[in-house]
Amino acid sequence: MSTEKNKLTTSSGAPVGDNQNSMTAGSRGPTLIQDVHLLEKLAHFNRERVPERVVHAKGAGAHGYFQVTHDVTSYTKADFLSEVGKRTPMFIRFSTVAGELGSADTVRDPRGFAVKFYTEEGNYDLVGNNTPVFFIRDAIKFPDFIHTQKRHPQTHLKNPNAVWDFWSLSPESLHQVTILMSDRGIPATFRHMHGFGSHTFKWVNGDGQAVWVKYHFKTEQGVQNISNEVAAKIAGENPDYHTEDLFNAISEGNFPAWRLYVQIMPVEDANTYRFDPFDVTKVWSQKDYPLIEVGRMVLDRNPDNYFAEVEQATFSPGSFVPGIEASPDKMLQGRLFAYADAHRYRVGANHSQLPINRPTAPVNNHQRDGQMRADGNGGASIYYEPNSYGGPTESPEHKASPFEVTGHADSVGYDHHDHYTQAGDLYRLISDEERARLIDTIVGAMKPVEKDEIKIRQISHFYKADPDYGQRVAEGLGLSITQEL
């Protein structure tokens, strides 16, 4: 006999008398509009899918904790990093970038690496990738770049012409293209890849002293990648392979872990370093700024419900806590707006009230109303500031640290235009076998491009990074070196 707890009800809590048969006018008569349970089920079903993310649509997530292992209080006053041994609960979402929600996990694509720390001073989101650089360095180019990774508006097919046309006309992409086409382009699992904040951020300590910082999450499982052939086979047999692997590993108690390291750059070095340290297409030399260990991240709990936690999780690079701030990185500056705005559109203006996004720290502000307001909406409390009634007040000690700006308000790019040195260094760093696979992958990806003009323009970038790089791609595509130069 059913208990009260197990009774099927409508969303308003009324018991459902029949969930097998619609209410009709007789056995053959039309369905009646008064069958509110039927209408509710159909209406809700039509709305079960929120719009998928424009990028990073396909992903998997897990809960865990971050524990500080080394003292970094000389660099940042962030409370969750304030003492060795301190633990902070966190949630992570891994993802592919370009594919749709139903795409295969093992495609050649960067992987998103988004971490939400539920700190005592509010949520801190570090929204990065499994690569330390990106294809572009100014957010104004992002919509165009993503359009090239999506489907052709007429054929609804992926379009290599657009991909390579954009990359060949955006030489700053060469470093990331080289990484993407290398062995690192297809991780074996989410557990076997590093993660990076990619951007430069600012840390500020308790004395108000600032430094520039880059984040590196090093997998304790070791880096493992898979070949094009293995990836294609898995994509056909188990397109959810990475999602399944992460869930099963945690279920079996094989908790994946990463060590977090940072590179620290004194503020004044940014003015004299050999390239712009805020350019996200570049890495900082670890010889110049060695890795400093911060802590350890462990994933030890699977979501109870994919939609409620993984799909509705919202991350924004603008979710900072005291002691961590933005840098002048042009790509980051655009993301500070774009990510939060995407969530306001996709999930709703009150997305931060959902359990997966809700801070553990108290929230006191005057944002009211909006769809799906899930709390008391502020009740009768003060709804403006400043006020004379004891409402929440600002904390001047937590103002962002000032930084100097110079120059004219203008549409300007970065001063440094060396797109080739670091890509060439990477090409020369990898083994002969890796270089051979890199060339094969690039050639295979470029063969469908219809215009030789695009191929030649891209080959010229490879050649400028390293003559051998360009020569071998040209030969693979049947183009002579004289054509490309």
C-alpha positions as CSV (number, residue, x, y, z in Angstrom):
1,M,0.0,0.0,0.0
2,S,1.4,3.4,-1.0
3,T,2.5,5.8,1.7
4,E,1.8,9.5,1.6
5,K,5.5,10.0,0.6
6,N,5.2,7.8,-2.5
7,K,1.9,9.2,-3.8
8,L,2.2,10.6,-7.3
9,T,1.1,14.2,-7.3
10,T,0.7,17.2,-9.6
11,S,3.3,20.0,-9.2
12,S,0.9,21.7,-6.9
13,G,0.9,18.6,-4.6
14,A,-2.6,17.2,-5.5
15,P,-2.7,13.4,-5.7
16,V,-3.0,12.0,-9.3
17,G,-5.8,9.5,-9.7
18,D,-4.9,8.0,-13.1
19,N,-1.5,8.4,-14.8
20,Q,-2.2,5.8,-17.5
21,N,-5.3,7.1,-19.2
22,S,-6.2,10.6,-20.4
23,M,-9.6,12.0,-19.5
24,T,-11.9,11.7,-22.5
25,A,-15.5,12.2,-23.4
26,G,-16.2,8.4,-23.4
27,S,-13.8,5.8,-24.6
28,R,-13.6,7.2,-28.1
29,G,-14.4,10.8,-27.5
30,P,-12.0,13.7,-27.6
31,T,-9.6,14.5,-24.8
32,L,-10.9,17.0,-22.3
33,I,-9.1,20.2,-21.5
34,Q,-10.1,19.7,-17.9
35,D,-7.5,16.9,-17.6
36,V,-5.1,19.3,-15.9
37,H,-2.6,16.5,-15.1
38,L,-2.3,15.6,-18.7
39,L,-1.8,19.3,-19.7
40,E,0.7,19.8,-17.0
41,K,2.8,16.8,-18.1
42,L,2.8,17.7,-21.7
43,A,3.5,21.4,-21.1
44,H,6.4,20.6,-18.7
45,F,7.8,18.0,-21.1
46,N,7.9,20.7,-23.9
47,R,10.0,22.8,-21.6
48,E,12.4,20.2,-20.2
49,R,15.3,21.4,-22.2
50,V,16.8,24.8,-21.4
51,P,18.8,26.2,-24.3
52,E,22.1,24.4,-24.5
53,R,25.3,26.3,-24.0
54,V,26.5,27.9,-27.3
55,V,30.0,26.7,-26.4
56,H,30.9,23.9,-24.0
57,A,27.5,22.3,-24.5
58,K,28.6,18.7,-23.9
59,G,30.1,18.1,-20.5
60,A,30.3,16.1,-17.3
61,G,30.8,17.2,-13.7
62,A,31.6,16.1,-10.2
63,H,31.8,17.4,-6.6
64,G,34.9,17.4,-4.5
65,Y,37.2,19.5,-2.3
66,F,40.2,21.7,-2.6
67,Q,42.8,21.6,0.2
68,V,45.6,24.0,0.6
69,T,49.1,22.4,0.9
70,H,51.4,25.4,0.8
71,D,51.3,28.9,2.3
72,V,50.5,31.5,-0.4
73,T,49.3,34.3,2.0
74,S,52.2,36.5,0.9
75,Y,50.6,36.7,-2.5
76,T,46.8,36.7,-1.8
77,K,44.4,37.4,1.0
78,A,41.8,35.0,-0.4
79,D,40.3,33.3,2.6
80,F,40.0,29.8,1.1
81,L,43.8,29.9,0.5
82,S,44.5,31.4,4.0
83,E,46.0,28.4,5.8
84,V,47.7,25.1,5.0
85,G,45.2,22.3,5.4
86,K,42.1,24.4,4.8
87,R,39.4,22.6,2.8
88,T,36.9,24.2,0.5
89,P,34.0,22.3,-1.2
90,M,34.0,22.7,-5.0
91,F,32.3,21.5,-8.2
92,I,33.9,21.0,-11.6
93,R,32.5,20.8,-15.1
94,F,34.6,19.3,-17.9
95,S,33.4,19.8,-21.5
96,T,34.2,19.9,-25.2
97,V,34.0,23.4,-26.7
98,A,32.5,23.3,-30.2
99,G,30.1,20.3,-30.3
100,E,26.5,20.2,-29.5
101,L,24.9,18.5,-26.4
102,G,24.8,15.1,-28.2
103,S,28.2,15.2,-29.8
104,A,30.9,12.6,-29.1
105,D,33.3,13.1,-26.2
106,T,36.4,12.0,-28.1
107,V,36.5,14.7,-30.8
108,R,39.6,16.8,-31.4
109,D,38.7,19.9,-29.4
110,P,39.9,21.8,-26.4
111,R,38.3,20.7,-23.1
112,G,36.7,23.1,-20.7
113,F,38.0,23.0,-17.1
114,A,35.6,25.1,-15.0
115,V,35.9,25.0,-11.2
116,K,33.5,26.5,-8.7
117,F,34.9,27.0,-5.2
118,Y,32.2,27.4,-2.5
119,T,34.2,29.7,-0.3
120,E,33.3,31.5,3.0
121,E,33.5,34.8,1.1
122,G,31.4,33.8,-1.8
123,N,31.7,31.6,-4.8
124,Y,34.9,31.8,-6.8
125,D,34.8,30.5,-10.4
126,L,37.9,29.6,-12.3
127,V,36.8,29.0,-15.9
128,G,39.6,27.6,-17.9
129,N,40.6,24.9,-20.5
130,N,43.0,22.0,-20.7
131,T,45.3,24.3,-22.7
132,P,47.4,27.2,-21.4
133,V,46.6,29.4,-24.4
134,F,43.7,30.2,-26.7
135,F,43.0,30.8,-30.4
136,I,42.4,34.5,-30.1
137,R,43.3,37.3,-27.7
138,D,40.5,39.8,-28.0
139,A,36.9,39.0,-27.1
140,I,35.6,41.0,-30.1
141,K,36.7,38.1,-32.3
142,F,35.0,35.3,-30.3
143,P,31.6,35.2,-31.9
144,D,33.3,34.9,-35.4
145,F,35.7,32.2,-34.2
146,I,32.9,30.1,-32.7
147,H,30.8,30.5,-35.9
148,T,33.6,28.9,-37.8
149,Q,33.6,25.9,-35.4
150,K,29.8,25.4,-35.7
151,R,27.7,24.4,-38.7
152,H,27.3,25.9,-42.1
153,P,24.0,27.8,-42.2
154,Q,23.0,26.2,-45.5
155,T,24.4,22.6,-45.4
156,H,24.3,22.3,-41.6
157,L,27.6,20.5,-41.9
158,K,30.9,21.3,-40.2
159,N,32.9,23.6,-42.5
160,P,36.7,23.2,-42.8
161,N,36.8,26.1,-45.2
162,A,35.6,28.5,-42.5
163,V,37.8,26.9,-39.9
164,W,41.1,27.3,-41.8
165,D,40.1,30.6,-43.5
166,F,39.7,32.2,-40.0
167,W,42.8,30.6,-38.6
168,S,44.9,31.6,-41.6
169,L,43.6,35.2,-41.3
170,S,44.2,35.2,-37.5
171,P,47.9,34.2,-37.1
172,E,47.7,34.6,-33.3
173,S,45.8,31.3,-33.3
174,L,48.9,29.3,-34.4
175,H,50.1,28.4,-30.9
176,Q,46.7,26.9,-29.9
177,V,46.3,25.3,-33.3
178,T,49.6,23.5,-32.9
179,I,48.5,22.2,-29.5
180,L,45.1,21.2,-30.8
181,M,46.5,19.2,-33.7
182,S,49.2,17.6,-31.5
183,D,48.8,14.5,-29.4
184,R,47.3,16.7,-26.7
185,G,44.3,17.4,-28.9
186,I,42.3,14.3,-27.7
187,P,42.7,13.5,-24.0
188,A,42.2,9.8,-23.1
189,T,39.8,10.9,-20.4
190,F,38.9,14.0,-18.4
191,R,41.0,12.5,-15.6
192,H,44.1,12.3,-17.7
193,M,44.5,15.9,-18.7
194,H,45.9,19.1,-17.1
195,G,43.8,22.2,-16.5
196,F,44.7,25.9,-16.8
197,G,43.2,29.2,-15.9
198,S,44.8,30.3,-19.2
199,H,44.3,34.0,-18.5
200,T,46.5,36.1,-16.3
201,F,44.8,37.1,-13.1
202,K,45.7,39.4,-10.2
203,W,46.3,38.3,-6.6
204,V,46.3,40.9,-3.8
205,N,47.6,40.2,-0.3
206,G,46.5,41.5,3.0
207,D,48.8,44.5,2.7
208,G,47.3,45.5,-0.6
209,Q,50.3,44.3,-2.6
210,A,49.5,42.9,-6.0
211,V,51.1,40.3,-8.3
212,W,50.0,38.7,-11.6
213,V,49.2,35.0,-11.5
214,K,48.6,32.1,-13.9
215,Y,47.0,28.8,-12.7
216,H,48.1,25.3,-13.6
217,F,46.2,22.1,-12.5
218,K,48.5,19.1,-12.9
219,T,46.7,15.8,-13.1
220,E,47.9,13.2,-10.6
221,Q,46.7,10.4,-12.9
222,G,49.3,11.4,-15.5
223,V,48.6,12.9,-19.0
224,Q,47.3,10.3,-21.5
225,N,46.0,11.0,-25.0
226,I,44.4,8.9,-27.7
227,S,45.0,8.7,-31.5
228,N,42.7,9.8,-34.2
229,E,41.9,6.2,-35.0
230,V,41.1,5.2,-31.4
231,A,39.1,8.4,-30.9
232,A,37.0,7.7,-34.0
233,K,36.3,4.1,-33.0
234,I,35.2,5.2,-29.5
235,A,33.0,8.0,-30.9
236,G,31.1,5.4,-32.9
237,E,30.8,2.9,-30.2
238,N,30.4,5.0,-27.0
239,P,30.1,8.7,-27.7
240,D,29.7,9.4,-24.0
241,Y,33.0,7.7,-23.1
242,H,34.5,10.5,-21.1
243,T,31.3,11.1,-19.2
244,E,31.0,7.5,-18.3
245,D,34.7,7.1,-17.4
246,L,34.5,10.0,-14.9
247,F,31.3,8.8,-13.3
248,N,32.5,5.2,-13.0
249,A,35.9,6.1,-11.6
250,I,34.3,8.1,-8.8
251,S,31.6,5.5,-8.2
252,E,34.4,2.9,-7.7
253,G,36.2,5.1,-5.2
254,N,39.0,5.9,-7.7
255,F,38.9,9.6,-6.9
256,P,40.8,11.7,-9.5
257,A,43.0,14.5,-8.2
258,W,45.0,17.4,-9.4
259,R,47.7,19.6,-7.9
260,L,47.3,23.3,-8.3
261,Y,50.4,25.4,-9.0
262,V,50.7,29.0,-9.9
263,Q,53.2,31.2,-11.7
264,I,53.7,34.6,-9.9
265,M,54.9,37.7,-11.8
266,P,55.7,40.9,-9.9
267,V,53.4,43.7,-11.2
268,E,56.3,45.8,-12.5
269,D,57.6,42.9,-14.7
270,A,54.5,43.3,-17.0
271,N,56.0,46.5,-18.4
272,T,59.3,45.0,-19.3
273,Y,58.7,41.3,-20.1
274,R,59.6,40.2,-23.6
275,F,56.0,39.9,-24.7
276,D,52.7,41.1,-23.3
277,P,51.9,38.9,-20.3
278,F,48.2,39.6,-20.7
279,D,48.1,38.0,-24.2
280,V,46.3,34.7,-23.7
281,T,47.9,33.3,-26.9
282,K,51.2,33.2,-25.0
283,V,52.6,31.2,-22.1
284,W,55.0,32.5,-19.5
285,S,58.3,30.7,-19.4
286,Q,58.6,28.5,-16.3
287,K,62.3,29.3,-16.2
288,D,61.3,33.0,-15.6
289,Y,58.4,32.3,-13.3
290,P,58.6,28.8,-11.7
291,L,55.6,26.8,-10.6
292,I,54.6,27.3,-7.0
293,E,52.4,24.7,-5.4
294,V,49.2,25.9,-3.8
295,G,47.0,22.9,-3.1
296,R,45.2,19.7,-4.2
297,M,41.8,19.2,-5.8
298,V,40.1,15.8,-5.3
299,L,36.8,14.7,-6.9
300,D,34.9,12.3,-4.6
301,R,31.2,12.6,-5.3
302,N,29.1,12.2,-8.5
303,P,26.1,14.4,-9.1
304,D,22.7,13.0,-8.0
305,N,21.0,14.6,-11.0
306,Y,22.8,15.6,-14.2
307,F,20.4,18.3,-15.2
308,A,20.1,19.9,-11.8
309,E,23.8,20.0,-11.2
310,V,25.9,19.7,-14.4
311,E,23.5,21.3,-16.9
312,Q,22.3,24.1,-14.6
313,A,25.7,24.8,-13.2
314,T,26.8,28.3,-14.2
315,F,30.3,29.6,-14.1
316,S,31.6,33.1,-14.7
317,P,35.2,34.4,-14.8
318,G,33.8,37.5,-13.0
319,S,32.9,35.5,-9.9
320,F,35.8,36.7,-7.8
321,V,36.5,36.7,-4.0
322,P,38.6,39.3,-2.1
323,G,42.2,38.8,-3.0
324,I,41.6,37.6,-6.6
325,E,40.9,40.2,-9.3
326,A,40.9,40.6,-13.1
327,S,43.9,41.6,-15.3
328,P,43.8,43.8,-18.4
329,D,43.8,40.6,-20.6
330,K,41.4,41.7,-23.4
331,M,39.9,38.2,-23.8
332,L,39.3,37.9,-20.1
333,Q,37.7,41.4,-20.0
334,G,35.1,40.3,-22.5
335,R,34.4,37.1,-20.7
336,L,33.7,38.9,-17.5
337,F,30.5,40.1,-19.1
338,A,29.7,37.4,-21.7
339,Y,29.6,34.3,-19.4
340,A,27.3,35.8,-16.7
341,D,25.1,37.2,-19.5
342,A,24.9,33.8,-21.2
343,H,23.6,32.3,-17.9
344,R,21.0,35.0,-17.5
345,Y,19.7,34.1,-20.9
346,R,20.0,30.4,-20.7
347,V,19.0,29.6,-17.2
348,G,17.5,32.8,-15.9
349,A,18.2,36.0,-14.1
350,N,18.1,34.1,-10.8
351,H,20.4,31.2,-11.8
352,S,22.6,31.9,-8.7
353,Q,19.7,30.7,-6.4
354,L,19.8,27.2,-7.8
355,P,21.4,24.8,-5.3
356,I,24.4,24.0,-7.5
357,N,25.2,27.7,-7.9
358,R,24.0,29.0,-4.5
359,P,26.9,30.4,-2.4
360,T,27.4,29.0,1.0
361,A,28.3,32.5,2.1
362,P,25.4,34.9,3.0
363,V,24.0,36.9,0.0
364,N,22.8,40.4,0.7
365,N,21.9,42.6,-2.2
366,H,19.0,44.5,-3.7
367,Q,18.4,42.4,-6.7
368,R,14.7,41.6,-6.8
369,D,12.0,39.8,-8.8
370,G,12.7,38.1,-12.2
371,Q,11.5,34.8,-13.4
372,M,11.9,31.7,-11.1
373,R,12.7,33.7,-8.0
374,A,13.1,30.8,-5.6
375,D,13.6,32.5,-2.2
376,G,11.6,35.1,-0.2
377,N,12.6,37.8,-2.7
378,G,14.0,40.0,0.1
379,G,10.7,40.0,1.9
380,A,10.0,43.5,3.4
381,S,13.6,44.3,3.8
382,I,15.3,47.5,2.5
383,Y,15.4,47.3,-1.3
384,Y,17.8,50.2,-2.1
385,E,21.2,51.6,-1.0
386,P,22.3,54.0,0.4
387,N,19.6,54.0,3.0
388,S,18.9,55.1,6.6
389,Y,17.3,51.8,7.8
390,G,20.3,49.6,8.5
391,G,20.4,47.8,5.2
392,P,23.5,46.0,3.8
393,T,26.4,48.4,3.3
394,E,29.5,48.3,1.2
395,S,32.9,47.1,2.4
396,P,35.6,49.6,1.4
397,E,38.3,47.2,2.5
398,H,37.3,44.9,-0.3
399,K,37.5,47.4,-3.2
400,A,39.4,46.1,-6.2
401,S,43.0,47.3,-6.1
402,P,43.7,50.2,-8.4
403,F,45.9,49.9,-11.5
404,E,47.3,52.5,-13.9
405,V,45.9,52.9,-17.4
406,T,47.4,55.0,-20.1
407,G,46.8,56.0,-23.7
408,H,43.8,57.1,-25.8
409,A,40.4,55.4,-25.9
410,D,40.7,53.6,-29.2
411,S,40.3,50.2,-30.8
412,V,43.9,48.9,-30.4
413,G,45.5,45.6,-30.4
414,Y,48.4,44.2,-28.4
415,D,51.8,45.8,-29.0
416,H,53.6,42.5,-29.7
417,H,52.9,40.6,-32.9
418,D,55.2,37.7,-32.6
419,H,52.7,34.8,-33.3
420,Y,55.4,32.3,-34.2
421,T,58.1,31.9,-31.6
422,Q,56.2,29.9,-29.0
423,A,54.5,27.8,-31.7
424,G,57.9,27.0,-33.2
425,D,59.3,26.3,-29.8
426,L,56.5,23.8,-29.1
427,Y,57.1,22.1,-32.5
428,R,60.8,21.7,-31.8
429,L,60.1,20.5,-28.2
430,I,57.9,17.5,-29.1
431,S,59.5,14.2,-30.3
432,D,60.0,13.1,-33.9
433,E,57.1,10.7,-33.6
434,E,54.8,13.4,-32.2
435,R,55.8,15.8,-35.0
436,A,54.9,13.2,-37.6
437,R,51.4,12.7,-36.0
438,L,51.0,16.4,-35.8
439,I,51.7,16.9,-39.5
440,D,49.4,14.0,-40.4
441,T,46.6,15.4,-38.4
442,I,47.0,18.9,-39.9
443,V,47.2,17.6,-43.4
444,G,44.1,15.5,-42.9
445,A,42.2,18.4,-41.5
446,M,43.3,20.8,-44.3
447,K,42.7,18.5,-47.3
448,P,39.0,19.3,-47.5
449,V,39.7,23.0,-47.7
450,E,38.6,24.1,-51.2
451,K,40.8,27.2,-51.8
452,D,44.6,26.7,-52.2
453,E,44.8,30.4,-51.2
454,I,43.7,29.5,-47.7
455,K,46.0,26.5,-47.5
456,I,49.0,28.5,-48.7
457,R,48.3,31.3,-46.2
458,Q,48.1,28.8,-43.3
459,I,51.3,27.0,-44.5
460,S,53.1,30.3,-44.4
461,H,52.3,30.6,-40.7
462,F,53.6,27.1,-40.1
463,Y,56.8,27.9,-42.0
464,K,57.4,31.1,-40.0
465,A,57.1,29.1,-36.8
466,D,59.6,26.5,-38.1
467,P,60.6,25.9,-41.8
468,D,60.4,22.2,-41.3
469,Y,56.9,22.6,-39.9
470,G,55.7,24.5,-43.0
471,Q,57.7,22.3,-45.5
472,R,56.1,19.1,-44.2
473,V,52.6,20.4,-44.2
474,A,53.1,21.7,-47.7
475,E,54.4,18.4,-49.0
476,G,51.5,16.6,-47.3
477,L,49.1,18.8,-49.2
478,G,50.9,18.6,-52.5
479,L,51.9,22.2,-52.5
480,S,55.4,23.5,-53.3
481,I,57.4,25.7,-51.0
482,T,57.6,28.4,-53.6
483,Q,53.8,28.6,-53.7
484,E,53.5,29.2,-50.0
485,L,56.2,31.9,-50.0
